[in-house]
């Protein structure tokens, strides 16, 4: 694509010059200009590649946050977190949802203020939706969850670019006609690693409250499962060393599948385990929801009676959350057998 763009632009320059001058000497200059311009465009990927997006297999790092900010105090601290991340070499930032407290209003003004706040990140910013901004909005005022979800899509999921002062190009599931409304399910490939976000919020994934919500869950759950399958297939095709899935909900890996608290996540857990077993690379699932920073290996489900071997290529990461206004520094290294590593980043001012 970069080469095609370069040729088009040079052709336009060439056309302008040709209409003005015909001498052999200038024709020689034109030829040198064309060659130089193509080389330049090939190096920078003129107009076709998003910020730092490349297939090169080289180390990089990125930032993971979630469940923030919840209160006025945390809103005051959040700029410190932004500044700390902006000083880092993070390629991008992912927020895994819950951009407000479940006890605060779900009005348009809150959504817009958060969107403006996140635009202060220097690097690309990707938001994955949480329950506090749509499924739980029935708790505050006369808000309808499905209507609030539509408003989130309108504010946070327009176009193909991420948020942030610099952007990444995102592939949205809505590009597939069958799943046209699921703009929030996104994917991007960075240095050969597949990153994917799905709309899987807390509060049992919006299952079990009303018949209308149950229908919404069923449709979105089907979309999520299809998106996960597609992302793994892409990672296999490209021989990726790893894949990272991001969602808001803690799906309750440790709970029995018959537990009602896990009923909205059973399909996800089954699909995640099956896909991971059939993938040769490393798989990381990042979530928030329960505000408990952890890194562990919860698959397959462990009980005292069934002490099965852990899936060596699967890792669960839960980010910091309210009241802790900190972040996780994530590293990718193709020479590391674990592929990913994580470091807690405590913001001194917070």
N, C-alpha and C positions, 0 to 999 in steps of 0.2 A: 504493500500500500504506500509506503514512504517513497519508493522509487517511482510509482505511477504519478503521485502528486508532484514530484520533482520534475518529471518530464512535461506534465501539463503546464506548470508555471514557466519552465524554461521555453517551451514552445511559444507562450505568449510574449515573453521577452524577445525571443528570436524574431517573431513576426513584426514587432514594433521596429526593431533594428533594420530588418530587411526592407521595410517600406521607406527607410530614410537613407540608407547607404548601400552601395553595391560594389565598392572597391575591393579588390582582393585582399588588401591589407586588413581591412575591417572584418572581412570574412574570417581571417585567421584569428582575430581577436574574439569574434563571436564563438568560434569553435572552442577556444580556451575557456571562455566564460561558461559555456554550456557544460563542459567537462567538470570545471571547478564547482559549479552550482549543484550538479548531480551528486558529486562527492559530498558536498556540504549537507545537502538534503538527506542523503543516505545516513550520514552520521547522526543528525538531530531528529530524523523522522518527521520532517516538516509537516505540521498540520494534521498528522494522522495518528500519532501515538499519544496517549494520555500521560500525565505526569508520572515519570519513573516506572512506567509499565513496560515490562520486557520479559522475554522468554529465557534470558540468560540464567544459568544455574549458578547463582552466587549468593553469599550470605546477605541477610538483611534483618532488620528488626522492626517491630510495630508495637502499638499500644492497645491495651484492652481495658475498658472501663464498663461500668454498669450500675444500675440502681442509684442514680445521682442526677441532679441534686433534689433532695426531698423537702428541705426547709429553707427559711430565710438565711439561717446561719450557714447552711451548706451552699446556698447560692453565693454568699459572700466569699466562701472558700474556693468555689469552683474556678475562678480566674487564676488562682495559684496553681491548680492542677493543670489548667490549660497552658500556663506559662512553663511549667515543668516539662510537659510533653513537647511543647514547641522548641525547647532548648535541646531536646534529644534528637538523634538521627532517625526517629521513627518514620517509616515510609508512609504509614497511614494509621488512623485511629478507628477502632470499632467499639461502639456503645451497644451492649446487648440488652437494652431496654429498661423500662421503668424510669422515665425522664422526670417523674414527679412522684410525690407521695400519693398513695391510694386515698388519703383523707383530704386531698385538695381538689379544687374545681377542675373539671375537664373542659374548660371553655376554650374557644378559639384563641383568645389572647394568650393563654398559657402556652399553647402549642407554638404560636408565632414567636413568643419571647424565647422559648427554648431553641427554636430553629436559629434565631439571631445569635443566641449565646454560642451555639456550636460552630457558627461561621467564623469564630475567632481562632479556630485551629488553623495553623499554617498549612498543614498537610491534609490530604483527603480524609473526610470523616464519613463513616457509614453507620447509620442507625438501624438497629433491629428492634421491632416493636415489642413492648411489654404490656402486661395486663393493666397496670395502673393508668395507662393512657387510652385504654378502650374497653377491655372486658369488664373491668371493675368500675366503670364510670356510672353504672346504675346506683352506686352507693352514695353519690354526691349529686343532688339535684335531680332534675328530670331528664337525664342524659340516657340515650339509647346506645348500647355498645356498638351495634353495627353501623349506626350513623357516625359515631365517633371514629370508627375504623376508616370510613370513607373520607373523613376530614383529614386524618393522618396521611392517607395516600395523596391527598391534594396538596398538602403542605410539604411533606418530606420525601415523596417518591415520584417527583416529576422528572421527565427527561431520562437520559442515560448516564448522566454524570453524578458522581457522589457530591456531597456537600464538602465544605472546607474551602480555604482560599486557593489551594491547588486541588485538582480533582483526579479521580480515576474513572475510567469508563466501566460501567456496570452492565452486565447482562441481566435482564429482568425476565422472570418467568412469564410475565404478561405478553412477551413476544410470541408465545405459543397461544394460538386462538382459543384452545380449550381452557386455558387458565388466564384469560385476558385481564381479569380483575386483580390478580395477585402481583401487583407491581412491587410490593415490599419484599418478595422473595428474590434475592439477588445472588449473583455469582461474579467473581473476578479471578483472574489468574495472574499471579505475581511471581516472577522468576521461576516459573514452572510449577508453583504450588497452587492448588485449587482451594479457594475460599468460598464458602456458601453460607448465606443467612436465610433463615426461615421464620415465618410468623407463627411461633409456638409459645404463647404466653402462659403465665401462671394461672392460678384459679382453675385448675384441671383443664386447661386448654379450651375454656369456654364451653365445656360439656356438662350437662346435668342441671342447668338452672331453669331454662325455659325451652319449649319445643322449637321456637324460632332460633334460639342460640344453638340448639342441638343440630339443626339443619346447617347452620353456618359452620359449625365444627366439622361436620361430615364432609362438606365440600372442600373446606380448607385443608383438612387432614389428607384427603386424596391428593390435593395439589402438592402438599409438603412431601408426601411419600414419593410422588413422581419426580419432584425436584431433587430429592436426595438420590434416587436411583440414577437420574441423569448426570448428576455431579460425579458420582462414583464411576460411572461409565466413561465420562470424559477424562477423569484422572487415570483410569486404566489405559485408555487409548493413547494418552500422551506420556504414559510411563512416569507419572508424577511420583516423587518420593513421599508426598504427603498430601493430606486433605484436612481442612479445618472447617467444621460446621459450627455455626453460632446461632443460638436462640436464647430467649429470655428465661424459659421455665427450667427449674430443676425437676426433671421428670420422675424422680423417686426411684432410682435404680435399686435401692435397698428394699423397697416395699414389695410385698407379695402382689402378683398380677391381679389377684382378686380384690385387693384393697381399692375402695372407691376413689381414694385420692390419686390413684395412678391410672384410672380407667381412661382418661383422656390422652395418655401417653404410651399405652401398651403397644400400639401399632408402631409408633416411632422407635421405641426401644428394640422391638423385634427386628425392624428393618435395619436399624443401625448396627445391631450385632451381626446380622446375616451379611450385610454389605462389608463390614470390617473383616469378617472371617475370609471373605473372598477377595480381599485387597492386600497386595504384598507390601504396600507402604505403611507409613504411620498415619493414624487417624486421631485427631483431637476434637473433642466436643467442648465448646465454651458456653457457659451459661451464667446467669445471675440468680435472682429470685429470692434465695434464702439468706443472702448477705453473709455468707460464711466462706472466707477465702480457703480454698483447698485445691490440691492436685492429687488425684488418685486414679486407681484402675478398678472401676466398679462392675465391669463386665467379665464373665457372666454373673448373674445375681448370686451373691454369696450368703449362705446360711451355715449354721453349725453342722447341719446334716449333710449339706452338699458343698463341700469345700473343693470346688472345681478350680483348675488352674486359671489364672488371670489371662485375658487376651493381651499378649505382650505388645501388640501394635495399637492398642487403644488407651487413650488417656483422657480423663475428664478434668477440666479446669473451671473452677468457679471464681469469679472476680470479686474484688472488694465491692461493698455496697454501703449504703447509709447505715450508720453515721460516719463511716470511714471514707474520707474524700482522698483516696489514693488510687494508684493504677498498677497494672501489671505490664512489665516490659517483656515482650516475647521475642525470641530469637529463632531464626531459621539458619541452619548451617548444613549444606549438602554433605559435608564430610562427617557429620555427627550421626552415629547410628540411630539415635533417638529423633533426629531431624529437628525437633522443636525443643527449646528450653525456655524457662520462665523465671523471672526475677521480680520479687515484690519491690515496688518503687514507692517509698513513703515520702510524701511531700512535706518537707520540714515545717513550712508555715501552717500546715493544717493539723 
